[in-house]
Amino acid sequence: MFARLKRRHAVAGDTRPDQAVRPDGAAADLHKMVRTLALQASTLGRESAEVRGAIDDTTKEADAQAQAVQALATQLQQVIASQQGIADETRRGLDAVNQVGDAVQAVGAEVGGIVDTLRQVSDAAGQITQIALQTRLVAFNASVEAKRAGEAGRGFGVVADAVKELAARVESSSKDIMGTVEQLDGRIAALAREIRREARAGATDAAGATEGGAVHRALAVVEQGVRAIHAASEHSRSVCDGLDGQMAAIEREMRRTSSALQGALERTETFLGISEQLLESVVECGVETEDTPYVRAAQQAAAQVSKLLEDALRTGAIGEHDLFDEQYRSVAGSAPEQHLTRFVEIADRLFPQVQEKALALSDKVVFCIASDRNGYIACHNQRYNHPQRSGDIAWNTANCRNRRIFNDRTGLASARNQRPFLLQTYRRDMGGGNFIVMKEAAAPIAVDGRHWGGLRLAFKF
């Protein structure tokens, strides 16, 4: 159908869409049908772009949620591992409490031995005291006899007095020892009784240990607390095991959802591609549509950029190697990331005169830019061509779109297209959660027969 309509224009001697032969009769009906088809194709493209954008957003959200669930599952595994560590430690704690109880029993036995030893010491000290008393008595008697002997017994009397004084000291020391031993005996005996009571109390539960000793009561409380921690840890681990299984199921379901959304997203590409092909076919057949002026403007701008670059090569303003430079050097500290190439200076000097002029075509035009074949925009429209502000990513994203690589579906397709023109429909993020659906007409830029990139002219519906 499109071929017949195109031949009809050729027979009329005028193949330009803006000067098409005025149809009548059957041809008029055909024109009307083609225009209707173009309108419907445009509507299909717009709706497809909207659906594709919505599915794309949902897919990204689903992927982000799946990643969050996966991260949460990893953290849950760490919690389970920590709980296992707590359970192991509490088990060792219970063993330690039991060992302390055994140690207390052993101490009780040792204390009994100490009590027996101290009593032997006390007995020995008592015997020494008795001997000291007897020694004092003998020394006293010797002193009396020495005095009776007069001058002959004076030396013996001195010795007797010294022995008596020494015996008194021995008696005093023995009594001190006996007093100390008696005090120790009382204290250790009390400790032994306490330990024996605690040993008997240790056989009962914590409630029945109230009449037992302080040590065993404390041990009982510690044991009860450790057992409670152990039980809580085991219960928590059981709950976490259940949650881990549920989260694994949720993650699998989210992955399936993401896969289904990705499949739906790929199908929208088919609808979008069909609508774009229909629009291109209508324009190619020579029928004037609402897209024709923008296609023509893109082709004219592409031809102008091509000529400017060819002139720059001929005059030596830039070399061919530099013009086709694809070694993109990152600009340090830029966010979003910007890049430099060896043709940025020539682009800044030549492109604005073409790009800014195209903006005046209609208030529907959003931008007009020249892209190299990899989607790199050396020079954007002046409204988006500002230096970046340090740390202000939101402002930079909206206002500093030069020196950046746009290799998304639309950008890369326009940059690498080598047909006379390419017409695409897509949804553009304007920031702040706002989106608009646009069309983009692109035409190839060639320099001395070598494909350099594409001229992109975007406009609103």
TADA-V490482 format. One record per run of one state. SS is the DSSP state (alpha for helix, beta for strand, coil for the rest). FROM is the first residue (numbers start at 0). TO is the last residue. If there is no record, write none. Layout:
((SS:FROM:TO) (SS:FROM:TO))
This chain:
((coil:0:0) (alpha:1:10) (coil:11:15) (alpha:16:18) (coil:19:24) (alpha:25:147) (coil:148:148) (alpha:149:200) (coil:201:205) (alpha:206:210) (coil:211:212) (alpha:213:283) (coil:284:290) (alpha:291:314) (coil:315:318) (alpha:319:322) (coil:323:327) (beta:328:329) (coil:330:337) (beta:338:339) (coil:340:342) (alpha:343:349) (coil:350:350) (alpha:351:358) (coil:359:363) (beta:364:371) (coil:372:374) (beta:375:376) (coil:377:380) (alpha:381:383) (beta:384:384) (coil:385:391) (alpha:392:398) (beta:399:399) (coil:400:402) (beta:403:404) (coil:405:407) (alpha:408:415) (coil:416:420) (beta:421:430) (coil:431:432) (beta:433:446) (coil:447:448) (beta:449:459) (coil:460:460))
